[in-house]
Amino acid sequence: MPFSKKLEKIKEMLPLYSKRLVSDEKREEIENILSNEPALQKELNFWNGVKRGYDKIKNDFPEPSNNIYPKISSRIRGRRKYIWNIFSLNPKFSFGFIMFQFLVIIGLLFYILNLKYEYKTLSTAEIKAETAYAINVVFKEDVKEKEIRELLKKIDGRIIDGPSKTGLYVVGIKDREKKDRVLDILRKSGIVLLAEPAC
Amino acid sequence: MNEEQKLIKQIVDGDEEALRRLYDITARSVYQYIFNFVNNKETAEDLMIETYTQVWLSAKRFKGDSRILTWILGIARNLTMNEIKKRDYRYEELKDTENQKAEQFRLTAENETEQLIYLALKKLSLKHREILDLIFIHELTYEEVAKILDIPLNTVKTRIFYAKEKLREILENMGVNKDAFF
């Protein structure tokens, strides 16, 4: 490095040198050159003067008051109350919470799907397919589930089989004696296309 | 892991006592830095609270590639600059009141260099004063200054050069004998 360039570099370093913010190695290098360079000595005098001016400024600074930290502490505790800060400060908690939500959603989904495909009749539960009097029934296409339930309740029966691919249900009733009356009710219900005793 | 990194890790883990220790180590310097801009105790204290709340909340973003004080001063600087913009502060370029002029004259006569430099520094613009403050009050290296001000290293050096020229000019205008110390 040419000497003039080196002098320029040292000149740049003088503010740090005056504050003793340079390494020992650098300080030695600066001092070696300084002793033979009056211009650099003048520059250093200037920065030493600035340093002394700053020493005076530092003495004039007010000290931070003792009530600052309690306010910081109370602010932090206040912020802790906010749920979003818990998330931002604790990634593990956030992840756990997301997983929990995910599982709840999946659980709900399964529950809803099960509800859709589980056929719960309002008919009596004691009727067993083996002992029941069976009637083949085909409901109208646009009939509502609620109407079927109401009809089954009326005849005190339950669906014991079906629907088949052709839409045939087998409805069982407990009391064989009432078969004619039940058939009559089914046929006149307005929601049944076919009601015949099953063989 | 050095002490500073340990403190930050504890803060990230929610240890408020670690924040207290960090505050004890750095508060004086940070307060002086802020006060130097706003020149008002209440505003400086409010900004201190904001600064350390930010330190608490964003400790995990501290990468450890600088001193912790440099990082905190960077936060303090951003908040202070926002405050200055918001309130339309004018950074203190002291007007020469009659008293100051009389004081200046007396000092010049008595050749009290430190006091004159002290007055001259207060007359420097924000840009020039800030860079000298960071070196002479907060004892930061040029690299650290560059980081806080978010400017290239060479700009730091250039700015110091112009701050020095301006300071000389102010001192000359104050009637300081050129041979006194430069």
Interface residues (C-beta under 8 A of the other chain):
Chain A: E12 P15 L16 K19 L21 K42 E43 N45 F46 N48 G49 V50 K51 R52 G53 Y54 D55 K56 I57 K58 F61 P62 E63 P64 S65 N67 I68 Y69 K71 I72 S73 R75 I76 R79 N85 S88 L89 N90
Chain B: G14 E16 L19 R20 Y23 A27 R28 Y31 Q32 F35 N36 K41 A44 E45 M48 I49 Y52 T53 W56 L57 T113 E114 Q115 L116 I117 Y118 A120 L121 K122 L132 D133 I135 F136 I137 E139 L140 T141 Y142 K157 I160 K164 L167 R168 F181 F182
